[in-house]
Amino acid sequence: MHPLITRDPVSGDELVVTRLECPASGVVIEGRFSLGWIGRLSREQLDFVELLVMYRGNIQRLAQEMNIAYNTARSRLDAIVSALGGDTESEAHVDRKAVLERLAAKEIGVEEAARLLRGL
């Protein structure tokens, strides 16, 4: 079986499900079904959510297992929250701090940090 694709690779728009099938019983249901919140996330974001659940929401442990900085993991989680329509606490402050911490950790360069800060 192939992994779930949530976005149209050409337009980037959300996909809809038009057919559901149970191989065991042979039942087939056709129509137009939304993927719900899952459809708003990219494959990478879904993988991140899966790991986050496996680590019971422990972002520090998740970051260690993924071999990324805590702030990078936190930024990815914030992007997921935004994709789901949520609001992060004092989003601009958190984002500025995350950019500066990524710069300090040498994950990004000065030019990239400046570009990100201008975009906030």
Secondary structure, 3 states (H helix, E strand, C coil): CCCCCCECCCCCCECEEEEEECCCCCCEEEEEEECHHHHHCCHHHHHHHHHHHHCCCCHHHHHHHHCCCHHHHHHHHHHHHHHCCCCCCCHHHHHHHHHHHHHHCCCCCHHHHHHHHHCC
